[in-house]
Amino acid sequence: MAIRDLLWACPACGIECGLRRARGGERCASCGTTYRRGRGSTIVAQRPGRSRVVLPAATWVDRLPEIADRVVHGGRPPLHEEPVRVRFATGDAPIYHRGVYLNRIERFGPPRSGRLALMPDGLSFHADDGAGEHWSFDAITAVQPSSTTLQIKARGRGPASLRFPDGSTRFWEQLLTATLRRHYREAGRGEIVEFQPRIVTR
């Protein structure tokens, strides 16, 4: 997992999705602070002209702004948009271990590059080749993050796997789930208590 997947905003200046790969770690494009892994679960931050700061990763995360505030005060759409690579499920295949059938797993097609936008009614993918996909909030049935991708499942459609080359999977997972929670509450459908393997309300 890249540091920017965990620190989706720079704890030093607050800019979102501003960390970029740099020599020895990742660097904020706004304030120039560099972040690298330290011993154990620590992250070392070095801002130009200042002493380095070493803190546990959880402490850095606690310094990030609340995504829920962004959802409530989102302003004009899109709420957020950035480059993405999407792979769509093309089917599934059985999994065996020592000849014993365990389950089935999705097979995904080749990645398609484009931009993902969070809109008032759902997620919209605009591919570089001109094609597009839209997942409405009412159709999304599951949200499942991994260390490098975010999978979403929509009713009547196979899963889609989203990878953010310059952004944070964790940021998109929190942004989408916070938006879905608000959508369900405003629609009178209850409070979401889990998002995987499917969305369930209280």
C-alpha positions in Angstrom: 0.0 0.0 0.0 1.3 3.4 -1.0 1.4 6.1 1.7 -1.1 8.2 -0.4 -3.6 5.3 -0.1 -3.6 5.9 3.6 -3.0 9.6 3.7 -5.4 10.7 1.1 -4.8 14.3 2.2 -1.6 16.0 3.3 -1.7 16.2 7.1 0.6 19.3 6.9 -1.4 21.5 4.5 -4.7 19.6 4.0 -4.6 19.4 0.2 -6.5 16.3 -1.0 -4.9 13.8 -3.4 -1.7 15.8 -3.5 0.9 13.2 -2.6 3.1 12.1 -5.5 5.8 9.5 -5.8 9.2 10.9 -5.0 12.7 9.7 -4.3 12.6 7.9 -0.9 8.9 8.2 -0.4 6.0 10.5 -1.5 5.9 14.3 -1.7 3.0 16.8 -1.4 2.7 18.8 -4.6 1.4 21.8 -2.6 3.6 22.3 0.5 6.6 20.1 -0.4 6.4 17.9 2.7 7.8 14.4 2.0 6.5 11.3 3.7 8.3 7.9 4.0 7.9 4.8 6.0 9.7 4.7 9.3 10.3 1.8 11.7 7.4 -0.3 12.6 4.1 1.4 11.7 5.5 4.9 11.7 5.5 7.5 9.0 8.3 10.1 8.8 7.3 13.6 7.6 9.9 16.2 6.5 8.6 19.7 5.6 11.1 22.0 3.9 12.9 24.2 6.5 11.4 22.3 9.5 12.4 19.4 11.7 11.2 15.9 10.7 8.3 14.5 12.5 7.9 10.7 13.2 4.4 9.5 14.3 2.4 6.3 14.1 0.4 5.9 10.9 -2.9 6.0 12.9 -1.9 9.4 14.4 -1.3 10.9 10.9 -4.7 9.5 9.8 -6.4 11.2 12.8 -5.1 14.5 11.4 -7.0 14.2 8.1 -10.2 16.2 7.5 -13.5 14.5 7.9 -14.8 13.2 4.6 -18.4 13.4 5.9 -18.1 17.2 6.0 -17.1 17.2 2.4 -20.2 15.2 1.5 -22.5 17.6 3.3 -20.9 20.7 2.0 -19.9 19.3 -1.4 -20.9 22.3 -3.6 -21.4 22.0 -7.3 -21.0 18.5 -9.0 -18.9 16.6 -9.5 -18.2 16.2 -5.9 -14.8 14.7 -6.8 -13.2 13.6 -10.1 -9.8 12.1 -11.0 -8.1 9.6 -13.3 -9.0 5.9 -12.9 -8.3 2.5 -14.5 -11.4 0.3 -14.5 -11.6 -3.5 -15.1 -15.0 -5.0 -15.7 -15.9 -8.6 -14.7 -16.2 -10.8 -17.8 -17.3 -14.0 -15.9 -16.1 -16.2 -13.1 -13.9 -19.3 -12.6 -13.9 -22.1 -10.0 -11.3 -22.3 -7.3 -9.9 -25.7 -6.2 -7.5 -26.6 -3.4 -6.0 -30.1 -3.6 -8.9 -31.2 -5.8 -11.6 -29.8 -3.5 -13.9 -27.2 -4.9 -13.9 -24.0 -2.7 -15.8 -21.3 -4.5 -15.8 -19.2 -7.6 -13.9 -16.0 -8.3 -14.5 -13.2 -10.9 -12.5 -12.8 -14.0 -11.8 -9.3 -15.1 -11.1 -7.9 -18.5 -8.3 -5.5 -19.5 -8.0 -2.1 -17.8 -9.7 0.9 -19.4 -8.4 4.3 -18.6 -10.5 7.4 -18.0 -11.9 9.6 -15.3 -14.3 8.7 -12.4 -16.7 11.4 -11.2 -18.9 11.3 -8.1 -22.1 12.9 -9.2 -25.3 13.8 -7.2 -27.0 10.5 -8.3 -24.1 8.1 -8.6 -20.6 7.3 -10.0 -19.8 8.1 -13.6 -16.9 6.7 -15.6 -15.8 8.5 -18.8 -13.4 6.4 -20.7 -10.6 7.8 -22.8 -12.0 6.0 -25.8 -15.3 7.9 -25.5 -17.4 5.1 -23.8 -18.9 5.5 -20.4 -20.6 3.8 -17.5 -22.8 5.0 -14.7 -23.7 3.4 -11.4 -26.6 5.0 -9.6 -26.6 5.0 -5.8 -29.8 3.1 -5.8 -28.3 0.3 -8.0 -25.0 -0.1 -6.0 -25.3 -3.2 -3.9 -21.7 -3.6 -2.5 -18.5 -1.6 -1.9 -15.4 -3.6 -1.2 -11.9 -2.1 -0.9 -8.5 -3.8 -1.1 -5.0 -2.4 -0.6 -4.9 -1.2 -4.2 -8.4 -1.3 -5.7 -12.0 -0.5 -4.9 -14.6 -2.9 -6.2 -18.2 -2.0 -6.6 -21.2 -4.2 -7.5 -24.4 -2.9 -9.1 -27.7 -4.7 -9.3 -27.9 -6.8 -12.5 -24.3 -6.1 -13.4 -20.9 -7.7 -12.7 -18.3 -6.2 -10.4 -16.1 -3.4 -11.5 -12.5 -3.0 -10.1 -11.3 0.6 -9.8 -7.6 1.6 -9.5 -6.5 5.2 -8.9 -3.0 5.7 -10.3 -2.5 9.1 -8.7 -5.0 8.9 -5.9 -6.1 6.9 -2.9 -8.3 3.8 -2.8 -9.1 4.6 0.8 -10.2 8.1 0.0 -12.7 6.9 -2.6 -13.9 4.1 -0.4 -14.7 6.6 2.4 -16.1 9.2 0.1 -18.4 6.7 -1.6 -19.6 5.0 1.6 -20.2 8.4 3.3 -22.2 9.5 0.2 -24.2 6.3 0.2 -25.0 6.6 3.9 -26.4 10.1 3.3 -28.4 9.0 0.3 -30.0 6.2 2.2 -30.8 8.4 5.2 -32.4 11.1 3.0 -34.4 8.5 1.2 -35.7 7.1 4.5 -34.1 3.7 3.9 -32.3 3.4 7.2 -28.7 3.5 8.3 -26.2 1.3 6.4 -24.5 -1.1 8.8 -22.3 -2.9 6.2 -21.2 -2.6 2.6 -19.9 -6.1 1.9 -20.7 -8.7 0.7 -23.7 -6.5 0.1 -25.2 -3.3 1.5 -27.4 -3.9 4.5 -29.4 -1.4 6.5 -30.4 -1.5 10.1 
